[in-house]
Amino acid sequence: MRGVGIITLLSVGAISVAPAAQPHEPLLVVTVKSAAGFAECFAHHGGGLAARDGYSITIADKGTHREILLRGAAPNGPGAKAVGQCA
Protein backbone atom coordinates (compact mmCIF):
# COMPACT_ATOMS: atom_id res chain seq x y z
CA MET A 1 0.00 0.00 0.00
CA ARG A 2 2.83 2.36 0.76
CA GLY A 3 4.15 1.95 -2.83
CA VAL A 4 0.76 2.85 -4.31
CA GLY A 5 0.62 6.00 -2.17
CA ILE A 6 4.09 7.09 -3.31
CA ILE A 7 3.25 6.52 -7.00
CA THR A 8 0.00 8.46 -6.62
CA LEU A 9 1.82 11.32 -4.88
CA LEU A 10 4.46 11.44 -7.62
CA SER A 11 1.78 11.42 -10.33
CA VAL A 12 -0.12 14.29 -8.70
CA GLY A 13 3.12 16.22 -8.27
CA ALA A 14 4.07 15.76 -11.93
CA ILE A 15 0.65 16.95 -13.10
CA SER A 16 0.77 20.05 -10.90
CA VAL A 17 4.26 20.97 -12.19
CA ALA A 18 3.43 20.42 -15.89
CA PRO A 19 2.71 23.64 -17.80
CA ALA A 20 -0.94 24.23 -18.60
CA ALA A 21 -1.95 24.35 -22.25
CA GLN A 22 -2.19 27.94 -23.37
CA PRO A 23 -5.16 28.92 -25.52
CA HIS A 24 -4.22 29.90 -29.05
CA GLU A 25 -4.85 33.45 -30.22
CA PRO A 26 -7.57 33.76 -32.87
CA LEU A 27 -6.33 34.16 -36.44
CA LEU A 28 -8.13 36.70 -38.65
CA VAL A 29 -7.55 36.55 -42.41
CA VAL A 30 -9.25 38.58 -45.15
CA THR A 31 -9.95 37.11 -48.59
CA VAL A 32 -11.77 38.16 -51.75
CA LYS A 33 -12.77 34.55 -52.46
CA SER A 34 -16.43 33.68 -52.11
CA ALA A 35 -17.44 31.92 -48.88
CA ALA A 36 -18.23 28.75 -50.86
CA GLY A 37 -14.90 28.93 -52.71
CA PHE A 38 -12.97 29.37 -49.47
CA ALA A 39 -14.89 26.56 -47.71
CA GLU A 40 -14.27 24.14 -50.60
CA CYS A 41 -10.55 24.93 -50.63
CA PHE A 42 -10.36 24.71 -46.82
CA ALA A 43 -11.96 21.26 -46.77
CA HIS A 44 -9.68 20.07 -49.61
CA HIS A 45 -6.48 21.17 -47.82
CA GLY A 46 -7.17 19.27 -44.61
CA GLY A 47 -8.93 21.99 -42.70
CA GLY A 48 -12.05 19.86 -42.46
CA LEU A 49 -10.76 18.23 -39.28
CA ALA A 50 -12.01 21.05 -37.02
CA ALA A 51 -14.32 18.91 -34.86
CA ARG A 52 -11.57 16.42 -34.05
CA ASP A 53 -8.88 19.04 -33.52
CA GLY A 54 -11.02 21.34 -31.39
CA TYR A 55 -10.97 24.56 -33.37
CA SER A 56 -13.69 26.58 -35.03
CA ILE A 57 -13.84 28.74 -38.12
CA THR A 58 -16.21 31.60 -38.91
CA ILE A 59 -16.62 33.15 -42.35
CA ALA A 60 -18.14 36.65 -42.27
CA ASP A 61 -19.28 38.10 -45.61
CA LYS A 62 -18.40 41.81 -45.70
CA GLY A 63 -19.59 42.53 -49.25
CA THR A 64 -16.38 42.93 -51.23
CA HIS A 65 -14.40 40.56 -49.02
CA ARG A 66 -14.76 37.79 -46.45
CA GLU A 67 -13.24 37.74 -42.96
CA ILE A 68 -12.07 34.30 -41.87
CA LEU A 69 -11.75 33.90 -38.09
CA LEU A 70 -10.01 30.76 -36.86
CA ARG A 71 -10.25 30.07 -33.11
CA GLY A 72 -8.48 27.45 -31.02
CA ALA A 73 -6.04 26.22 -33.68
CA ALA A 74 -2.30 25.94 -33.29
CA PRO A 75 -0.51 28.65 -35.29
CA ASN A 76 1.34 26.05 -37.40
CA GLY A 77 -1.35 23.37 -37.28
CA PRO A 78 -3.36 22.01 -40.21
CA GLY A 79 -6.24 24.44 -39.70
CA ALA A 80 -4.02 27.52 -39.80
CA LYS A 81 -2.09 26.16 -42.79
CA ALA A 82 -5.31 25.47 -44.69
CA VAL A 83 -6.58 29.01 -43.99
CA GLY A 84 -3.29 30.44 -45.26
CA GLN A 85 -3.40 28.35 -48.43
CA CYS A 86 -7.01 29.19 -49.21
CA ALA A 87 -7.26 32.89 -48.35
Secondary structure, 3 states (H helix, E strand, C coil): CHHHHHHHHHHHHHHHHCCCCCCCCCEEEEECCCHHHHHHHHHHCCHHHHHHHCCEEEEEECCCCEEEEEECCCCCCHHHHHHHHHC
